[in-house]
Amino acid sequence: MKNMALFPGCLVLSLFPEYELASKKILALLDIQTHTLPETICCGSVLQSVNSNWIYAAAYDLALAERSGMEIITLCGGCTNSFKRLQWMCRSNPLLLDEINEVLAQVGLSFHNTVHVSHILEILFERKETLRRQCCKSLPLRVAVMTPCQVFRPANVMHFDDSDHPRVMQNLISSTVAEVVSYSMEDDCCGSSLSMSQESVAFRVGQVRLEELEKKKTDMIITACGNCHLLLQNMQSAYYQGRPIPCLFLPQLLGVAMGFSSKEMMISHPSVRSLIENV
């Protein structure tokens, strides 16, 4: 069994324990034992546009992983992008690594830019054949995916799938549901980050997406990022007056297809439980 460090990120730890739990359970079935890194902090993602010191937060977390000798699995698009962006910056400018280590030395750490970072989608896609063999149940659901854009863009940093038209999520779930609904905004950013500065704009982006999915008679939206889930699930009632369309984290959906119960996947939303438990 391979040992890897799971980095859920602040948002998932605060609001979405079901995402972390479901991820741990399905990764274990794929022969990956996950571990928690002690003393981690925010990845720095939310500071990128306002404070250049975000690099020290990201480097601190990566240095902890290096010290443990484990690779990192991330659950959040923002965390993934922050870590990989910093690594790309250090490869492009070796002097930056020296500057970072001057700061990390104050807390007894050093960073050599050797740790490998993968979003859970990358891990699952690498093991897609094993994953498919583990799935024993097909769910009669019409689902749409919300692609976590920061896991794929920019292409020269992330190097995963087609950055403009990623299809990893569709590929992973196509055999577990009745239909993956195609729609015009499936490659666009969810708009969640805008809610911190331009809430009305974020809500409008969410509304337009949900209006189209309601017209297409979509049962639920599958997410793989806390930010996407926050806007489209937790905030949905604040801006959308149509038929509610619940969201489910991709590991939860896969877990049910693997034979786990709704309770084991921490699926609490009544509509989602009804759709799944009536299979």
C-alpha positions, -999 to 999 in steps of 0.1 A, spaced: 0 0 0 13 34 -9 15 61 17 6 97 7 -2 129 26 -37 142 21 -40 180 21 -77 189 23 -73 226 24 -89 252 48 -123 253 31 -128 215 30 -116 212 66 -141 239 77 -172 231 57 -169 198 38 -157 169 60 -177 145 38 -153 153 9 -122 143 29 -138 112 44 -151 99 11 -117 106 -5 -99 86 22 -123 56 18 -120 53 -20 -83 59 -20 -79 31 5 -97 8 -19 -72 19 -45 -43 8 -22 -34 43 -11 -31 50 26 -36 87 34 -19 105 62 -24 140 78 5 164 78 7 180 112 11 218 115 0 227 80 -14 262 73 -34 278 45 -19 271 11 -18 309 3 -41 307 -26 -65 334 -14 -35 358 -11 -21 354 -46 -37 385 -61 -31 408 -30 1 398 -13 33 383 -27 40 366 6 16 338 -3 47 319 -16 60 313 19 27 297 31 27 274 1 64 266 5 60 259 43 33 232 36 54 217 8 85 216 30 65 197 57 56 171 30 92 169 19 103 163 55 77 135 58 90 118 26 54 116 12 37 129 -20 7 152 -15 -28 146 -26 -50 178 -27 -88 181 -28 -91 218 -36 -84 234 -69 -70 265 -52 -45 245 -31 -34 224 -61 -28 255 -82 -10 274 -54 14 245 -48 21 238 -85 24 274 -93 50 279 -66 70 249 -78 69 262 -114 81 296 -102 110 280 -83 120 260 -114 119 291 -135 139 312 -110 163 292 -88 171 324 -68 135 323 -55 142 290 -38 171 306 -19 149 335 -8 122 311 4 146 290 24 160 321 42 124 326 55 117 289 62 150 286 82 134 307 109 110 278 116 136 251 111 125 240 76 140 239 42 124 234 8 141 216 -21 111 216 -46 111 178 -48 77 169 -35 51 156 -60 16 172 -58 -15 157 -74 -51 167 -72 -73 137 -64 -86 137 -100 -51 130 -112 -47 101 -87 -81 86 -97 -74 90 -134 -41 73 -131 -60 43 -116 -91 46 -137 -91 9 -148 -88 -3 -112 -114 22 -102 -138 8 -128 -133 -27 -116 -141 -16 -80 -174 0 -91 -202 -26 -87 -233 -4 -90 -247 18 -118 -268 47 -107 -298 58 -128 -288 95 -126 -285 123 -150 -255 143 -137 -235 173 -148 -199 179 -138 -184 211 -124 -148 211 -136 -124 226 -110 -106 250 -135 -76 256 -113 -66 220 -115 -61 224 -153 -51 260 -159 -28 275 -169 -17 246 -190 21 254 -188 19 250 -150 -6 223 -144 1 198 -173 -31 178 -168 -56 169 -195 -68 195 -221 -68 227 -201 -95 243 -223 -118 213 -225 -109 188 -197 -128 156 -197 -113 137 -167 -144 139 -146 -167 128 -174 -144 99 -180 -143 88 -144 -180 87 -139 -194 78 -173 -198 41 -164 -214 48 -130 -244 70 -140 -271 68 -167 -259 100 -184 -234 128 -180 -252 159 -192 -233 181 -216 -239 219 -212 -225 251 -225 -207 262 -193 -191 229 -184 -155 242 -192 -160 276 -175 -149 287 -140 -177 282 -114 -174 319 -103 -170 311 -66 -139 332 -61 -158 363 -73 -181 360 -43 -154 375 -20 -153 408 -40 -183 408 -64 -209 386 -49 -236 396 -73 -215 386 -103 -207 352 -87 -243 347 -81 -252 356 -117 -227 331 -130 -242 304 -107 -277 313 -117 -270 310 -155 -254 276 -150 -283 263 -129 -309 276 -153 -294 257 -182 -290 225 -161 -326 227 -149 -338 229 -185 -317 198 -192 -335 180 -163 -302 174 -145 -305 154 -112 -274 167 -96 -240 184 -101 -208 165 -94 -180 186 -79 -143 181 -71 -134 213 -54 -146 230 -22 -150 264 -40 -173 250 -66 -194 232 -40 -196 263 -19 -212 284 -46 -233 258 -63 -246 240 -31 -242 261 0 -250 294 -16 -275 281 -42 -306 292 -23 -293 328 -20 -295 334 -58 -315 307 -75 -353 304 -74 -357 275 -97 -358 238 -89 -330 231 -65 -302 210 -81 -281 193 -53 -243 189 -56 -223 158 -46 -186 155 -44 -171 131 -70 -156 107 -43 -190 104 -27 -206 94 -60 -178 69 -67 -180 56 -32 -217 47 -37 -209 31 -70 -183 11 -51 -209 -2 -27 -206 22 2 -238 34 18 -250 70 18 -242 71 56 -207 58 50 -202 86 24 -217 112 47 -244 120 22 -269 140 42 -288 160 16 -324 145 15 -328 148 -23 -295 132 -30 -301 104 -5 -335 98 -20 -320 95 -55 -293 72 -44 -311 50 -19 -340 43 -43 -316 25 -67 
